[in-house]
């Protein structure tokens, strides 16, 4: 992951509702959740949930799949892992204190 992608992802995650969406999608696993289920979990209108899902999709953190008349969203685990790796990739270089986070 490059710096620009990381900044875009962090910007998308820096909203309480979007962070809650990602956490719910991580819990749901690869099958994800429908847009209606996500809206219900957020306590938001479908249009408001769609706004947040669009921001997460634009950041490359979630994918959507049309199923019949609904849309299912799933977290992109590889993107989330890439973001975590981006944060930690330099943590062990010359800093003994930081090594505790990397094992």
C-alpha positions as CSV (number, residue, x, y, z in Angstrom):
1,X,0.0,0.0,0.0
2,X,1.3,3.5,-0.8
3,X,0.9,6.6,1.2
4,X,-1.9,8.0,-0.9
5,X,-4.0,4.8,-0.5
6,X,-3.3,4.7,3.2
7,X,-4.4,8.3,3.7
8,X,-7.6,7.7,1.7
9,X,-8.3,4.6,3.8
10,X,-7.7,6.4,7.1
11,X,-9.9,9.3,6.0
12,X,-12.7,6.8,5.3
13,X,-12.2,5.1,8.6
14,X,-12.1,8.4,10.6
15,X,-15.9,8.5,10.9
16,X,-17.7,6.7,13.7
17,X,-20.4,5.2,11.4
18,X,-18.0,4.0,8.8
19,X,-15.7,2.4,11.5
20,X,-18.8,0.7,12.8
21,X,-19.7,-0.6,9.3
22,X,-16.2,-2.0,8.9
23,X,-16.3,-3.7,12.3
24,X,-19.7,-5.3,11.5
25,X,-18.4,-6.5,8.1
26,X,-15.3,-8.0,9.6
27,X,-17.5,-9.9,12.1
28,X,-19.8,-11.0,9.2
29,X,-16.8,-12.5,7.3
30,X,-16.6,-13.1,3.6
31,X,-20.4,-13.3,3.1
32,X,-20.8,-9.8,4.3
33,X,-24.1,-8.1,5.0
34,X,-26.9,-6.6,2.9
35,X,-27.2,-2.8,2.7
36,X,-30.4,-3.1,4.7
37,X,-28.7,-5.1,7.4
38,X,-26.0,-2.5,7.6
39,X,-28.4,0.4,7.8
40,X,-30.3,-1.4,10.6
41,X,-27.1,-1.9,12.6
42,X,-26.2,1.7,12.2
43,X,-29.6,2.9,13.1
44,X,-29.5,4.9,9.9
45,X,-31.7,5.5,6.9
46,X,-30.7,3.4,3.8
47,X,-29.5,6.5,2.0
48,X,-27.3,7.5,4.9
49,X,-25.8,4.0,5.1
50,X,-25.3,4.1,1.3
51,X,-23.4,7.3,1.7
52,X,-21.0,5.7,4.2
53,X,-20.7,2.5,2.2
54,X,-19.8,4.5,-0.9
55,X,-17.0,6.2,1.0
56,X,-15.6,2.9,2.1
57,X,-15.9,1.4,-1.4
58,X,-14.1,4.5,-2.9
59,X,-11.3,3.9,-0.4
60,X,-11.0,0.3,-1.5
61,X,-12.0,-1.1,1.9
62,X,-15.3,-2.8,0.9
63,X,-16.8,-4.5,-2.1
64,X,-20.4,-4.7,-3.2
65,X,-22.2,-7.5,-5.0
66,X,-25.7,-7.1,-6.4
67,X,-27.9,-10.1,-5.5
68,X,-31.3,-10.0,-7.0
69,X,-32.9,-6.8,-5.6
70,X,-30.4,-6.1,-2.9
71,X,-26.7,-5.3,-2.6
72,X,-24.3,-7.2,-0.3
73,X,-21.2,-5.6,1.1
74,X,-18.1,-7.3,2.3
75,X,-14.9,-6.0,3.8
76,X,-11.8,-6.4,1.6
77,X,-9.6,-8.3,4.1
78,X,-6.5,-7.9,1.9
79,X,-7.0,-4.1,1.9
80,X,-7.4,-4.0,5.7
81,X,-4.3,-6.2,6.1
82,X,-2.4,-3.9,3.7
83,X,-3.3,-0.9,5.8
84,X,-2.1,-2.6,9.0
85,X,1.1,-3.6,7.3
86,X,1.6,-0.1,6.0
87,X,1.4,1.2,9.6
88,X,3.8,-1.4,11.0
89,X,6.3,-1.9,8.1
90,X,9.0,0.3,9.6
91,X,8.2,-0.2,13.3
92,X,11.0,-2.6,14.0
93,X,13.8,-0.8,12.1
94,X,16.2,0.4,14.7
95,X,13.7,1.0,17.4
96,X,13.9,-1.6,20.2
97,X,10.8,-0.2,22.0
98,X,8.6,-0.6,18.9
99,X,9.5,-4.2,18.4
100,X,6.9,-5.3,21.1
101,X,4.1,-4.6,18.6
102,X,5.6,-6.8,15.9
103,X,6.3,-9.9,18.1
